[in-house]
Amino acid sequence: MRAAPARPRDEAPSKALRVFGSLLAPTTVLTALLFYFGTRHATFFCQWFGVHYSVLGLSAPDYLIRSSDGMFVPLTVLSAAGLAALWGYRFLRSALAPRTWRALAKRAVPVLVVLGFVLLLVGLTGLAVPALLYAVPGLPGLCVALGVVLFPVAERLHAGLSGKQAAGVVPVIQWTFTFVLASIGLFWAVTDYSAAVGEARGYEYETKLASMPEAVVFSTKDIGVRGPGITMTGCTAPDSAYRFRYDGLVLVLQSSGQSLLLPAQWNRRDGVALVLPRSNDVRLEFARAEAELVRTC
């Protein structure tokens, strides 16, 4: 008997991935994405203290470093979930009898289609009514990304059962659009999550202000630093280069010669942040929170 000819392999996903990957491969594109996510993180972090992020003049490395804080969890969860799905698929395919596998795959096709529609509906709901899913940052975008992927996965399972593989350029175009929509969903999810992480980091700073190193500001003139817990001491020594001392402050961030300072007793209700430019007329000193400082010049 003649052996049955091997079924042609469906290379549409790999071809579409190469096409899509060629668009994102340049380092400048990836750097721009990281820069954007870092900007979202910095925006909401500074906004927690009532300061616009652009005032601090953060550098490109500052944004790139901050982007990792908003991308670590999404990339870890996505990679772990993807590996679990692939390992589960390969295990079931090899462990189950062909007849059992076909029965399972036949039932999985409609389930994947329905689940894809439900996930897309949730994602579009987050787009139409953002406040509805605001408490779960990243969920709408993640639902869109996962939902659009489930449809071609269901189609491949159905094609494997029926033995019919679509040929030509249409499958490549279909997978290309799938990767584009999935990437948009992931971009949306990471954007929302980066903003939420930035806001969460601001809250963490607020709760730890009392235990953070104290910043002492010395100035040649009274710069009007006032706030809860801040004490101003006049320097009467004739040989003192700085005439005023301000205690009770905490340095939150410094960049491009700008220092973001908060009172150690700062709160969102009525707290005011101080952005102090670097100058020869101002000097900063730092000490551990538990240090016993001599409040003199």
BAPA-479302 format. One record per residue: residue number from 1; residue in three letters; x, y, z of N, C-alpha, C in turn. Coordinates in steps of 0.001 Angstrom, whole numbers, plus 500000, padded with zeros to 6 digits. Example, Ala and Ser with C-alpha at 12.3 -4.5 7.8 and 13.67 -1.06 7.14 Angstrom:
// residues 2
SITE  pos  code     n_u     n_v     n_w    ca_u    ca_v    ca_w     c_u     c_v     c_w
SITE    1   ALA  513190  494310  507800  512300  495500  507800  513200  496700  507800
SITE    2   SER  512850  497750  507080  513670  498940  507140  512900  500030  507870
***
This chain:
// residues 297
SITE  pos  code     n_u     n_v     n_w    ca_u    ca_v    ca_w     c_u     c_v     c_w
SITE    1   MET  500837  498810  500000  500000  500000  500000  500876  501246  500000
SITE    2   ARG  500418  502225  499288  501145  503492  499257  500806  504308  500489
SITE    3   ALA  501835  504923  501071  501613  505754  502262  500855  507016  501880
SITE    4   ALA  499982  507446  502765  499210  508665  502504  500145  509861  502474
SITE    5   PRO  499955  510758  501534  500829  511933  501465  500699  512789  502719
SITE    6   ALA  501829  513318  503130  501836  514158  504332  501028  515420  504093
SITE    7   ARG  500289  515782  505079  499479  516983  504972  500378  518213  504990
SITE    8   PRO  500182  519136  504070  501029  520318  504046  500927  521107  505339
SITE    9   ARG  502072  521581  505781  502123  522310  507038  501637  523740  506846
SITE   10   ASP  500842  524198  507801  500320  525561  507739  501396  526522  508236
SITE   11   GLU  501989  527282  507342  503048  528212  507701  502558  529652  507805
SITE   12   ALA  501243  529854  507730  500710  531216  507773  501077  531945  509062
SITE   13   PRO  500940  531308  510257  501298  532040  511473  502755  532483  511500
SITE   14   SER  503675  531595  511087  505088  531964  511121  505407  533056  510109
SITE   15   LYS  504784  533006  508922  505009  534060  507934  504461  535395  508433
SITE   16   ALA  503255  535358  509024  502671  536596  509542  503510  537156  510682
SITE   17   LEU  504051  536251  511520  504886  536701  512627  506164  537348  512130
SITE   18   ARG  506725  536812  511048  507930  537429  510469  507617  538802  509902
SITE   19   VAL  506453  538923  509244  506058  540229  508699  505857  541238  509819
SITE   20   PHE  505132  540809  510865  504854  541716  511968  506117  542022  512757
SITE   21   GLY  506961  541009  512943  508200  541215  513686  509140  542174  512993
SITE   22   SER  509105  542204  511644  509970  543127  510917  509605  544583  511185
SITE   23   LEU  508358  544820  511609  507935  546178  511917  508386  546612  513304
SITE   24   LEU  508452  545656  514233  508811  545981  515608  510268  545698  515933
SITE   25   ALA  510996  545103  514993  512375  544716  515264  513304  545881  515540
SITE   26   PRO  513164  547015  514833  514119  548103  515085  514171  548488  516551
SITE   27   THR  515388  548713  517034  515579  549073  518439  514865  550368  518785
SITE   28   THR  514794  551286  517814  514156  552577  518088  512687  552404  518433
SITE   29   VAL  512006  551446  517802  510595  551227  518083  510409  550694  519510
SITE   30   LEU  511231  549703  519872  511129  549145  521213  511495  550184  522271
SITE   31   THR  512516  550990  521976  512903  552037  522925  511783  553055  523094
SITE   32   ALA  511114  553385  521988  509999  554336  522067  508867  553782  522925
SITE   33   LEU  508589  552487  522799  507543  551876  523619  507915  551921  525103
SITE   34   LEU  509172  551574  525410  509614  551631  526797  509553  553057  527333
SITE   35   PHE  509944  554008  526499  509903  555414  526895  508461  555833  527201
SITE   36   TYR  507520  555371  526383  506115  555732  526585  505586  555146  527895
SITE   37   PHE  505882  553866  528143  505406  553238  529377  506032  553911  530598
SITE   38   GLY  507309  554283  530499  507954  554989  531594  507332  556349  531838
SITE   39   THR  506917  557020  530743  506257  558323  530879  504932  558186  531610
SITE   40   ARG  504171  557147  531280  502903  556924  531978  503135  556678  533467
SITE   41   HIS  504152  555887  533778  504486  555602  535172  504843  556897  535901
SITE   42   ALA  505724  557724  535307  506152  558969  535945  504995  559959  536074
SITE   43   THR  504127  559984  535063  503001  560918  535094  502118  560680  536304
SITE   44   PHE  501742  559447  536533  500813  559154  537631  501523  559124  538979
SITE   45   PHE  502824  558829  538978  503572  558899  540225  503635  560336  540725
SITE   46   CYS  504024  561249  539841  504108  562661  540231  502725  563259  540477
SITE   47   GLN  501741  562809  539723  500381  563323  539886  499830  563004  541268
SITE   48   TRP  500295  561912  541877  499843  561566  543220  500195  562674  544214
SITE   49   PHE  501300  563370  543963  501734  564446  544854  501324  565821  544334
SITE   50   GLY  500541  565850  543254  500068  567112  542716  501090  567850  541886
SITE   51   VAL  502082  567132  541350  503145  567749  540562  503084  567207  539143
SITE   52   HIS  503220  568087  538147  503281  567633  536760  504678  567097  536476
SITE   53   TYR  504735  565921  535873  506020  565243  535692  507022  566046  534869
SITE   54   SER  506530  566880  533943  507430  567620  533065  508240  568677  533820
SITE   55   VAL  507756  569092  535012  508474  570102  535797  509846  569583  536226
SITE   56   LEU  509944  568265  536445  511181  567691  536963  512223  567446  535885
SITE   57   GLY  511829  567525  534619  512794  567325  533542  513465  565965  533579
SITE   58   LEU  512681  564911  533750  513246  563566  533798  513964  563229  532500
SITE   59   SER  515041  562494  532604  515841  562124  531433  515312  560841  530813
SITE   60   ALA  515808  560535  529612  515402  559299  528933  515725  558061  529763
SITE   61   PRO  516925  557949  530380  517169  556781  531243  516195  556676  532407
SITE   62   ASP  515747  557834  532950  514756  557794  534030  513471  557116  533568
SITE   63   TYR  513007  557485  532374  511772  556894  531846  511965  555405  531539
SITE   64   LEU  513114  555053  530966  513355  553652  530616  513411  552775  531867
SITE   65   ILE  514034  553289  532926  514095  552521  534177  512704  552355  534776
SITE   66   ARG  511910  553414  534724  510557  553344  535282  509664  552404  534477
SITE   67   SER  509933  552254  533191  509095  551383  532364  509151  549936  532837
SITE   68   SER  510301  549518  533380  510410  548130  533837  509475  547844  535002
SITE   69   ASP  509203  548863  535821  508308  548676  536962  506890  548368  536512
SITE   70   GLY  506488  548950  535364  505141  548722  534870  505013  547558  533905
SITE   71   MET  506151  546966  533499  506109  545880  532521  506468  544530  533118
SITE   72   PHE  507090  544517  534282  507584  543264  534850  506454  542267  535078
SITE   73   VAL  505408  542708  535775  504307  541784  536094  503543  541354  534839
SITE   74   PRO  503134  542289  533944  502402  541842  532747  503189  540852  531892
SITE   75   LEU  504483  541119  531673  505280  540207  530845  505454  538857  531530
SITE   76   THR  505634  538865  532844  505790  537602  533565  504513  536767  533503
SITE   77   VAL  503374  537415  533760  502092  536692  533727  501791  536189  532323
SITE   78   LEU  502029  537042  531300  501748  536647  529928  502629  535481  529501
SITE   79   SER  503916  535547  529828  504833  534469  529443  504479  533165  530157
SITE   80   ALA  504164  533260  531453  503809  532056  532206  502523  531435  531681
SITE   81   ALA  501525  532286  531388  500258  531765  530869  500448  531144  529483
SITE   82   GLY  501258  531790  528641  501509  531247  527309  502217  529907  527352
SITE   83   LEU  503239  529797  528206  503944  528520  528335  503028  527437  528892
SITE   84   ALA  502207  527792  529873  501284  526806  530448  500307  526295  529391
SITE   85   ALA  499812  527209  528542  498876  526802  527499  499565  525892  526476
SITE   86   LEU  500776  526236  526072  501500  525416  525087  501862  524056  525663
SITE   87   TRP  502344  524031  526899  502681  522751  527524  501442  521890  527713
SITE   88   GLY  500344  522520  528118  499107  521757  528274  498642  521172  526959
SITE   89   TYR  498754  521953  525871  498356  521469  524545  499218  520288  524114
SITE   90   ARG  500530  520416  524252  501419  519341  523813  501238  518091  524665
SITE   91   PHE  501002  518284  525965  500815  517129  526831  499544  516373  526470
SITE   92   LEU  498445  517105  526318  497185  516445  525991  497260  515781  524619
SITE   93   ARG  497902  516439  523668  497995  515883  522314  498762  514567  522293
SITE   94   SER  499815  514482  523136  500631  513257  523161  500078  512196  524115
SITE   95   ALA  499377  512618  525171  498917  511659  526176  497585  511016  525815
SITE   96   LEU  496727  511743  525117  495401  511210  524800  495426  510368  523533
SITE   97   ALA  494528  509431  523485  494368  508629  522271  493818  509518  521160
SITE   98   PRO  494139  509220  519894  493666  510066  518791  492166  510307  518814
SITE   99   ARG  491394  509257  519118  489938  509422  519132  489506  510363  520261
SITE  100   THR  490129  510211  521421  489802  511081  522558  490214  512527  522279
SITE  101   TRP  491389  512657  521642  491849  514016  521310  490904  514711  520329
SITE  102   ARG  490447  513975  519332  489533  514561  518355  488215  514974  519014
SITE  103   ALA  487738  514152  519926  486495  514492  520624  486678  515739  521492
SITE  104   LEU  487834  515819  522151  488108  516982  522992  488264  518249  522145
SITE  105   ALA  488994  518128  521027  489194  519284  520155  487877  519746  519541
SITE  106   LYS  486999  518798  519206  485713  519147  518621  484861  519951  519597
SITE  107   ARG  484927  519605  520871  484176  520352  521871  484838  521689  522202
SITE  108   ALA  486174  521743  522053  486899  522963  522408  486659  524091  521419
SITE  109   VAL  486379  523765  520141  486221  524801  519109  485106  525790  519466
SITE  110   PRO  483871  525340  519711  482819  526325  520056  483090  527041  521374
SITE  111   VAL  483736  526340  522320  484050  526984  523595  485026  528143  523371
SITE  112   LEU  486035  527939  522531  487013  528990  522254  486361  530177  521546
SITE  113   VAL  485443  529884  520609  484766  530964  519889  483908  531796  520843
SITE  114   VAL  483123  531126  521682  482267  531843  522630  483111  532632  523619
SITE  115   LEU  484190  532024  524115  485066  532711  525062  485719  533926  524411
SITE  116   GLY  486077  533786  523122  486661  534919  522416  485702  536086  522315
SITE  117   PHE  484432  535797  522005  483422  536856  521936  483213  537509  523300
SITE  118   VAL  483195  536704  524359  482991  537258  525706  484153  538176  526084
SITE  119   LEU  485380  537737  525808  486545  538560  526138  486556  539857  525336
SITE  120   LEU  486207  539782  524053  486131  540996  523244  485055  541943  523771
SITE  121   LEU  483942  541387  524205  482867  542214  524756  483333  542940  526024
SITE  122   VAL  484067  542213  526882  484592  542842  528100  485580  543950  527741
SITE  123   GLY  486462  543678  526765  487431  544682  526355  486785  545917  525763
SITE  124   LEU  485794  545726  524905  485099  546862  524307  484279  547625  525343
SITE  125   THR  483788  546915  526369  483092  547597  527460  484042  548540  528186
SITE  126   GLY  485282  548080  528405  486278  548944  529024  486625  550138  528167
SITE  127   LEU  486481  550005  526850  486742  551126  525949  485575  552105  525944
SITE  128   ALA  484346  551571  525956  483161  552431  525910  482882  553091  527252
SITE  129   VAL  483069  552333  528339  482809  552855  529690  484053  552592  530538
SITE  130   PRO  485099  553422  530415  486368  553164  531120  486214  553063  532635
SITE  131   ALA  485312  553846  533208  485167  553849  534663  484661  552513  535200
SITE  132   LEU  484018  551716  534335  483419  550465  534783  484479  549463  535223
SITE  133   LEU  485612  549430  534530  486682  548474  534833  487935  549176  535332
SITE  134   TYR  487773  550396  535850  488935  551163  536299  489650  550469  537464
SITE  135   ALA  488904  549731  538268  489493  549074  539437  490398  547909  539057
SITE  136   VAL  490325  547444  537813  491163  546330  537359  492015  546826  536203
SITE  137   PRO  493127  547518  536458  493934  548098  535383  494516  547027  534472
SITE  138   GLY  494408  547271  533178  494967  546347  532198  494013  545269  531729
SITE  139   LEU  492903  545079  532418  491982  543999  532056  491351  544191  530679
SITE  140   PRO  490839  545373  530314  490217  545516  528985  491186  545190  527854
SITE  141   GLY  492386  545738  527906  493352  545468  526844  493743  544011  526787
SITE  142   LEU  493912  543388  527944  494265  541975  527973  493150  541116  527402
SITE  143   CYS  491904  541485  527672  490767  540738  527122  490728  540846  525601
SITE  144   VAL  491010  542035  525073  491037  542206  523622  492137  541351  523000
SITE  145   ALA  493327  541399  523594  494458  540631  523053  494167  539137  523056
SITE  146   LEU  493648  538638  524173  493373  537205  524266  492178  536814  523409
SITE  147   GLY  491177  537682  523345  489981  537356  522573  490264  537183  521088
SITE  148   VAL  491054  538087  520492  491319  537991  519057  492206  536802  518734
SITE  149   VAL  493008  536340  519691  493872  535184  519449  493073  533883  519470
SITE  150   LEU  492004  533837  520259  491239  532593  520388  490538  532205  519088
SITE  151   PHE  490169  533173  518251  489457  532845  517008  490340  532060  516033
SITE  152   PRO  491560  532516  515702  492391  531696  514818  492821  530377  515441
SITE  153   VAL  492948  530343  516782  493261  529074  517434  492121  528083  517234
SITE  154   ALA  490887  528551  517392  489730  527690  517152  489671  527248  515699
SITE  155   GLU  490023  528166  514782  490007  527817  513362  491041  526739  513042
SITE  156   ARG  492215  526824  513653  493249  525816  513420  492830  524459  513967
SITE  157   LEU  492188  524459  515134  491694  523184  515651  490649  522579  514726
SITE  158   HIS  489751  523423  514220  488721  522937  513297  489333  522421  512006
SITE  159   ALA  490363  523152  511516  491031  522714  510286  491740  521381  510502
SITE  160   GLY  492305  521186  511704  492958  519919  511994  491976  518757  512045
SITE  161   LEU  490770  519036  512496  489759  517989  512544  489212  517651  511163
SITE  162   SER  489029  518698  510343  488449  518476  509021  489483  518109  507973
SITE  163   GLY  490754  518347  508257  491807  518044  507290  491930  519067  506186
SITE  164   LYS  491267  520192  506306  491314  521232  505281  492095  522429  505810
SITE  165   GLN  493150  522778  505102  493965  523922  505457  493823  524991  504386
SITE  166   ALA  493471  526203  504807  493361  527298  503850  494739  527639  503292
SITE  167   ALA  494790  527895  502007  496052  528202  501345  496000  529601  500757
SITE  168   GLY  497151  530072  500332  497205  531379  499699  497605  532465  500674
SITE  169   VAL  497344  533686  500275  497779  534839  501055  496783  535217  502151
SITE  170   VAL  495536  534727  502059  494509  535110  503029  494888  534708  504457
SITE  171   PRO  495355  533465  504711  495727  533128  506095  496846  534018  506642
SITE  172   VAL  497797  534382  505788  498891  535239  506241  498347  536603  506650
SITE  173   ILE  497443  537161  505842  496844  538453  506167  496033  538355  507455
SITE  174   GLN  495300  537243  507586  494483  537057  508782  495351  537026  510042
SITE  175   TRP  496437  536265  510011  497312  536183  511176  498032  537504  511426
SITE  176   THR  498360  538231  510357  499010  539535  510534  498090  540478  511287
SITE  177   PHE  496810  540546  510869  495847  541391  511569  495638  540916  513011
SITE  178   THR  495690  539595  513203  495541  539060  514558  496668  539535  515456
SITE  179   PHE  497912  539457  514944  499055  539917  515734  498967  541415  516011
SITE  180   VAL  498488  542179  515012  498363  543629  515198  497355  543940  516306
SITE  181   LEU  496169  543317  516222  495136  543569  517228  495569  543066  518609
SITE  182   ALA  496233  541915  518647  496705  541399  519932  497757  542331  520529
SITE  183   SER  498623  542882  519679  499650  543810  520172  499028  545103  520674
SITE  184   ILE  497986  545580  519968  497288  546779  520434  496658  546521  521796
SITE  185   GLY  496050  545355  521963  495451  545017  523252  496496  544951  524362
SITE  186   LEU  497646  544338  524067  498708  544257  525066  499274  545643  525376
SITE  187   PHE  499415  546481  524333  499889  547852  524532  498925  548605  525448
SITE  188   TRP  497659  548431  525206  496629  549065  526031  496725  548581  527473
SITE  189   ALA  496889  547255  527632  496945  546683  528982  498163  547183  529744
SITE  190   VAL  499336  547185  529095  500553  547628  529780  500494  549122  530076
SITE  191   THR  499872  549903  529175  499722  551342  529409  498906  551598  530677
SITE  192   ASP  497757  550935  530787  496913  551106  531968  497616  550612  533230
SITE  193   TYR  498299  549478  533096  498965  548908  534265  500131  549790  534716
SITE  194   SER  500888  550369  533770  502003  551249  534123  501500  552472  534881
SITE  195   ALA  500366  553029  534419  499784  554170  535119  499357  553776  536533
SITE  196   ALA  498749  552604  536671  498300  552152  537992  499483  551895  538920
SITE  197   VAL  500565  551336  538373  501752  551086  539195  502378  552399  539637
SITE  198   GLY  502431  553391  538729  502960  554692  539104  502177  555308  540248
SITE  199   GLU  500860  555204  540171  500005  555725  541247  500214  554941  542540
SITE  200   ALA  500375  553623  542411  500597  552798  543609  501932  553132  544268
SITE  201   ARG  502951  553422  543452  504255  553803  544018  504143  555141  544757
SITE  202   GLY  503327  556045  544239  503098  557302  544935  502460  557069  546296
SITE  203   TYR  501484  556183  546352  500839  555859  547621  501838  555230  548601
SITE  204   GLU  502708  554341  548084  503713  553721  548941  504651  554764  549539
SITE  205   TYR  505059  555734  548717  505911  556804  549226  505206  557577  550340
SITE  206   GLU  503921  557849  550132  503174  558603  551135  503147  557859  552463
SITE  207   THR  502960  556555  552425  502868  555779  553662  504225  555606  554345
SITE  208   LYS  505314  555803  553609  506652  555583  554174  507415  556879  554431
SITE  209   LEU  506767  558027  554243  507478  559295  554387  508115  559442  555770
SITE  210   ALA  507404  559035  556809  507917  559218  558169  509165  558392  558442
SITE  211   SER  509374  557317  557715  510525  556429  557956  511633  556610  556918
SITE  212   MET  511468  557540  555995  512473  557755  554956  513529  558740  555432
SITE  213   PRO  514730  558718  554829  515786  559657  555228  515315  561102  555147
SITE  214   GLU  515687  561890  556149  515256  563282  556209  516175  564154  555366
SITE  215   ALA  515584  565108  554673  516345  566086  553894  516290  567423  554619
SITE  216   VAL  517444  568011  554819  517548  569321  555465  517970  570333  554411
SITE  217   VAL  517206  571405  554298  517471  572444  553305  518099  573650  553997
SITE  218   PHE  519247  574061  553489  519890  575294  553951  519804  576312  552821
SITE  219   SER  519475  577543  553169  519308  578583  552149  519898  579903  552626
SITE  220   THR  520388  580687  551660  520947  582004  551994  519850  583017  552310
SITE  221   LYS  518595  582713  551890  517475  583607  552176  516235  582781  552480
SITE  222   ASP  515257  583394  553039  514022  582692  553384  513267  582360  552100
SITE  223   ILE  513154  581060  551810  512464  580635  550583  511009  580263  550854
SITE  224   GLY  510546  580518  552051  509124  580346  552348  508641  578923  552392
SITE  225   VAL  509478  577986  552812  509060  576586  552910  508225  576413  554179
SITE  226   ARG  506969  576120  554015  506063  575934  555139  505269  574649  554917
SITE  227   GLY  504842  574034  555998  504044  572827  555880  503990  572093  557203
SITE  228   PRO  503132  571065  557293  503019  570303  558548  504327  569595  558885
SITE  229   GLY  504828  569838  560088  506048  569178  560536  507330  569867  560124
SITE  230   ILE  507257  570920  559305  508461  571622  558861  508805  572716  559875
SITE  231   THR  510061  572741  560258  510532  573786  561173  511603  574611  560489
SITE  232   MET  511516  575918  560666  512505  576830  560096  513338  577429  561218
SITE  233   THR  514651  577351  561054  515563  577879  562059  516424  578967  561441
SITE  234   GLY  516455  580108  562059  517306  581188  561587  518719  581017  562092
SITE  235   CYS  519675  581163  561217  521084  580986  561565  521659  582345  561961
SITE  236   THR  522022  582477  563219  522502  583771  563721  524016  583876  563752
SITE  237   ALA  524698  582777  563511  526162  582825  563544  526675  583770  562463
SITE  238   PRO  527568  584665  562788  528033  585647  561792  528813  585036  560639
SITE  239   ASP  529424  583860  560871  530218  583242  559815  529436  582192  559020
SITE  240   SER  528130  582100  559233  527311  581108  558536  527012  581559  557108
SITE  241   ALA  527301  580687  556144  527036  581023  554741  525547  580937  554414
SITE  242   TYR  524824  580121  555168  523396  579939  554923  522630  580448  556141
SITE  243   ARG  521671  581314  555914  520976  582004  556991  519723  581300  557485
SITE  244   PHE  519218  580327  556719  517967  579669  557100  518109  578152  556922
SITE  245   ARG  517504  577432  557863  517534  575974  557854  516099  575456  557955
SITE  246   TYR  515774  574461  557129  514420  573893  557102  514518  572378  557353
SITE  247   ASP  513885  571924  558435  513860  570500  558787  512456  569935  558560
SITE  248   GLY  512387  568590  558519  511086  567930  558376  510695  567660  556941
SITE  249   LEU  511672  567598  556030  511403  567347  554616  511969  565998  554193
SITE  250   VAL  511422  565451  553122  511876  564180  552547  512061  564368  551049
SITE  251   LEU  513193  563925  550533  513436  563985  549089  512772  562793  548416
SITE  252   VAL  511901  563067  547454  511201  562011  546731  511902  561692  545417
SITE  253   LEU  512313  562714  544706  512892  562510  543382  513753  563707  543031
SITE  254   GLN  514854  563451  542323  515710  564527  541841  516147  564222  540422
SITE  255   SER  516024  565198  539551  516411  565022  538157  516613  566381  537520
SITE  256   SER  517631  566477  536667  517905  567705  535916  517979  568939  536811
SITE  257   GLY  518573  568770  537982  518726  569897  538878  517476  570298  539623
SITE  258   GLN  516409  569516  539519  515161  569802  540232  514948  568740  541305
SITE  259   SER  514629  569185  542521  514401  568266  543636  512940  568345  544069
SITE  260   LEU  512283  567194  544095  510906  567112  544575  510944  566727  546049
SITE  261   LEU  510526  567651  546909  510554  567457  548354  509145  567492  548916
SITE  262   LEU  508929  566693  549952  507636  566659  550639  507851  566789  552134
SITE  263   PRO  506931  567409  552830  506979  567346  554294  506818  565900  554756
SITE  264   ALA  507505  565539  555829  507415  564168  556330  505998  563819  556765
SITE  265   GLN  505180  564833  557069  503788  564610  557469  502825  564950  556329
SITE  266   TRP  503271  564829  555110  502456  565203  553949  501256  564268  553810
SITE  267   ASN  500133  564804  553334  498963  563997  552989  498302  564619  551768
SITE  268   ARG  497498  563838  551085  496896  564287  549824  495803  565333  550032
SITE  269   ARG  495234  565384  551209  494103  566274  551423  494514  567739  551335
SITE  270   ASP  495569  568104  552051  495975  569511  552052  497491  569681  551944
SITE  271   GLY  498193  568612  551564  499647  568684  551465  500108  569427  550214
SITE  272   VAL  501252  570082  550328  501847  570820  549216  503249  570281  548971
SITE  273   ALA  503565  570018  547715  504891  569541  547349  505789  570720  547002
SITE  274   LEU  507075  570539  547213  508055  571586  546940  509001  571104  545848
SITE  275   VAL  509107  571871  544769  510079  571596  543711  511166  572660  543819
SITE  276   LEU  512350  572229  544213  513436  573157  544511  514526  573036  543453
SITE  277   PRO  514828  574091  542707  515889  574028  541708  517265  574052  542365
SITE  278   ARG  518207  573394  541723  519569  573392  542248  520178  574780  542092
SITE  279   SER  520814  575245  543167  521363  576596  543159  522480  576683  544182
SITE  280   ASN  523412  577623  543969  524482  577854  544942  523951  578476  546224
SITE  281   ASP  522723  578994  546161  522109  579606  547341  521388  578587  548215
SITE  282   VAL  521317  577338  547748  520597  576297  548483  521487  575066  548621
SITE  283   ARG  521471  574466  549788  522236  573242  550029  521331  572207  550691
SITE  284   LEU  521480  570947  550295  520696  569852  550864  521594  568942  551673
SITE  285   GLU  521102  568528  552817  521764  567518  553628  520772  566399  553905
SITE  286   PHE  521305  565200  554099  520430  564044  554320  520897  563273  555543
SITE  287   ALA  519935  562684  556241  520231  561876  557417  519160  560809  557556
SITE  288   ARG  519531  559719  558202  518565  558654  558438  517434  559162  559318
SITE  289   ALA  516260  558563  559156  515083  559045  559887  515274  558958  561393
SITE  290   GLU  516026  557933  561860  516197  557759  563305  517389  558537  563858
SITE  291   ALA  518107  559256  562996  519273  560006  563466  518838  561182  564341
SITE  292   GLU  519616  561468  565369  519339  562598  566260  520128  563801  565769
SITE  293   LEU  519459  564676  565063  520129  565825  564471  520131  567013  565432
SITE  294   VAL  521189  567776  565334  521261  569034  566069  520666  570117  565173
SITE  295   ARG  519496  570635  565565  518748  571547  564704  519331  572962  564738
SITE  296   THR  520622  573055  564414  521275  574359  564344  522048  574446  563047
SITE  297   CYS  522503  575627  562750  523297  575843  561539  524761  575506  561795
***
